[in-house]
Amino acid sequence: MLIQPLSHVMLHGAISVLDRTFPSKTIFEQMSLRACLNRDKFLYRLGFLIAGVQQLNYWVAVDDREPQSPQVAGLIGLYNHREDADEALWIAMFCVDPAYRGQGIGKDLLNFAINKAKLAGKHYLRLYTSTDPNEAKAQTIYDKVGFRIIDRRPIPGEPCDRIYRELDLQPNVLRSLRSTGPQLQSSLINPLWVRAVLQLP
C-alpha cells in the first residue's frame, strides 16, 4: 500500500470511495477533491474563500498489487482554516473503502496526517466527525490515537450530532519550555531529564 498525493489519475477512484463512505456531504465537502486539484480556478478559489479554507491537500492510499490498475483504498486531506491557521491543521474527508477495512490502512493514513501536521510545526490536529453509525469505527481509532472531544453540536435536519476532536501534537512540557528563556531551557534539557519526563527506558 502506497500513500501518495491525490492526482487527476486517481480522482475518480477517490470520489468513488468518498461517495461510498459519506453518502451525505455538504456542497463544500462534495467539491473538495476536485478543488484541491483545480485550486487556481476562480470558482474553487471563491469556494475556499467562503469556507475559510486555506492550503487543502489530499493523499490517497493506493493498492498497487496490480500496477496496471491501482485502486484507491482510502484517502485523507489536510487543510488550514483561517480561524486557527497558526496553531492547527484540520483533517478533511478521512475514509477507507469498505472493501479494505481491517487492514490498518486507516491507522496508516491517520499517522501520515499526524506526521505532516508535526512537520508543519502545528500545535494541534483537529477534525470533525459525527455520531452517524457509519462513523463508529473511526471514533474508536480517534480515541486510541488520543483525539479528545472538544465540542458536540446537533446537525440541523439530521438525526446525529457533529463531534469536534483535537489531538495535542506538542506535550505540555515541551510547550512550556518554548516559552521559557534560553538559559532555563539549556539548564533543563539534558538527556536524563528528557528521558525521565518523556518516560523513556
C-alpha positions in Angstrom: 0.0 0.0 0.0 1.4 3.4 -1.0 0.3 6.8 0.3 0.7 9.4 -2.4 -0.7 12.9 -3.3 -4.1 12.9 -5.0 -3.7 13.2 -8.7 -6.1 13.6 -11.7 -5.4 9.9 -12.5 -6.7 8.8 -9.0 -9.5 11.4 -8.8 -12.3 9.1 -10.0 -11.3 6.3 -7.6 -11.1 8.8 -4.7 -14.5 10.2 -5.4 -16.0 6.7 -5.5 -14.5 5.8 -2.1 -15.8 9.1 -0.7 -19.3 8.6 -2.1 -19.5 5.0 -0.6 -18.3 6.2 2.7 -20.1 9.6 3.1 -23.3 9.5 1.1 -24.4 12.8 2.8 -22.0 15.6 2.2 -22.1 19.4 2.2 -21.5 21.2 -1.0 -18.0 22.2 0.2 -17.2 18.5 1.1 -18.5 17.4 -2.3 -16.3 19.7 -4.3 -13.2 19.4 -2.0 -11.4 16.7 -4.0 -11.7 18.5 -7.4 -11.0 21.8 -5.7 -7.6 20.7 -4.4 -6.6 19.7 -7.9 -8.0 22.9 -9.5 -7.2 25.5 -6.9 -6.3 28.1 -9.5 -9.8 28.2 -11.0 -12.0 31.1 -9.9 -15.0 29.1 -8.6 -12.8 26.9 -6.4 -10.9 29.8 -5.1 -14.2 31.5 -4.3 -15.4 28.3 -2.5 -12.2 28.2 -0.4 -12.6 31.9 0.5 -16.3 31.4 1.6 -15.4 28.3 3.6 -12.4 29.9 5.2 -10.2 27.1 3.9 -6.5 27.5 3.0 -4.0 25.0 1.7 -6.2 22.0 1.1 -4.3 18.9 0.1 -5.4 15.2 -0.2 -3.4 12.0 -0.2 -4.7 8.5 -1.3 -3.8 5.1 -0.1 -3.3 3.1 -3.2 -3.4 -0.7 -3.5 -0.6 -1.2 -6.0 -0.6 -5.0 -6.1 -1.7 -4.8 -9.7 0.3 -2.0 -11.2 -1.8 -1.9 -14.4 -4.9 -1.0 -12.4 -4.1 0.6 -9.0 -7.1 1.0 -6.7 -7.8 3.8 -4.2 -8.2 2.1 -0.8 -8.6 5.3 1.2 -7.9 9.0 1.5 -7.2 11.8 3.9 -6.9 15.5 3.5 -5.3 18.3 5.5 -6.2 22.0 5.4 -5.7 25.2 7.3 -8.8 27.2 8.4 -8.4 30.9 8.7 -9.7 31.0 12.3 -6.8 28.9 13.7 -4.3 28.6 10.8 -1.3 29.5 13.0 -1.9 26.7 15.5 -3.7 23.9 13.8 -4.3 21.7 10.7 -7.7 20.1 10.1 -8.3 16.6 8.7 -10.6 16.6 5.7 -12.6 13.6 4.5 -10.7 10.8 6.1 -12.1 7.4 4.9 -11.2 3.9 3.9 -13.1 1.9 1.3 -15.3 -0.7 3.0 -13.5 -3.5 1.0 -10.2 -2.5 2.5 -11.1 -2.0 6.1 -9.5 -4.0 8.9 -6.0 -3.9 7.2 -4.6 -0.9 9.2 -5.0 1.5 6.3 -7.0 4.0 8.3 -4.3 4.0 11.0 -1.6 4.4 8.4 -3.4 7.4 6.8 -4.1 9.0 10.2 -0.4 8.6 11.3 0.6 10.1 7.9 -1.5 13.2 8.6 -0.2 13.5 12.2 3.4 13.4 10.9 2.5 16.1 8.3 1.0 18.3 11.0 4.0 17.9 13.2 6.4 18.7 10.4 4.4 21.8 9.7 5.0 22.9 13.3 1.4 22.9 14.3 0.2 22.6 17.9 -3.0 20.7 17.1 -4.6 18.4 14.6 -8.3 18.9 14.5 -11.3 17.2 12.8 -15.0 17.0 12.8 -17.0 13.8 12.6 -20.4 12.7 13.6 -22.4 10.2 15.7 -23.6 8.6 12.5 -23.3 4.8 13.0 -21.2 4.6 9.8 -18.5 6.6 11.6 -18.4 4.4 14.7 -15.2 2.6 13.7 -13.5 6.0 13.1 -14.5 7.1 16.6 -12.6 4.1 18.0 -9.5 5.0 16.0 -9.7 8.6 17.1 -10.0 7.6 20.8 -7.0 5.2 20.5 -4.8 7.8 18.9 -5.7 10.4 21.5 -8.1 12.8 19.8 -10.2 14.3 22.5 -13.7 15.6 22.0 -13.7 19.4 22.3 -17.3 20.2 21.2 -20.5 18.5 20.1 -23.4 20.1 18.3 -26.7 19.0 16.7 -26.6 18.9 12.8 -29.7 20.7 11.6 -32.1 18.4 9.8 -30.0 15.3 10.7 -30.6 12.7 13.4 -27.0 12.8 14.5 -24.6 15.3 16.1 -21.3 16.8 14.8 -18.4 16.0 17.0 -15.2 18.1 17.0 -12.0 16.5 18.1 -8.4 17.7 18.7 -5.0 16.0 19.1 -2.4 17.8 21.0 0.8 17.4 18.9 3.2 19.0 21.4 3.4 17.7 25.0 2.7 20.4 27.6 6.3 20.1 28.9 7.8 21.0 25.6 5.3 23.8 25.0 6.1 25.3 28.4 9.9 25.0 27.6 9.4 27.0 24.4 8.0 29.9 26.5 10.9 30.0 28.9 14.2 31.8 28.4 17.2 30.2 26.6 19.2 30.0 29.9 16.5 28.0 31.7 16.0 25.8 28.6 19.7 24.9 28.5 19.8 24.0 32.2 16.6 21.9 32.0 17.3 20.0 28.8 19.8 17.2 29.4 19.4 13.6 28.4 18.5 12.2 31.8 15.8 14.9 32.4 14.2 14.4 28.9 14.2 10.6 29.4 12.5 10.9 32.8 9.9 13.4 31.7 9.0 11.5 28.5 9.2 8.2 30.4 11.7 6.7 28.0 13.6 3.5 29.0 
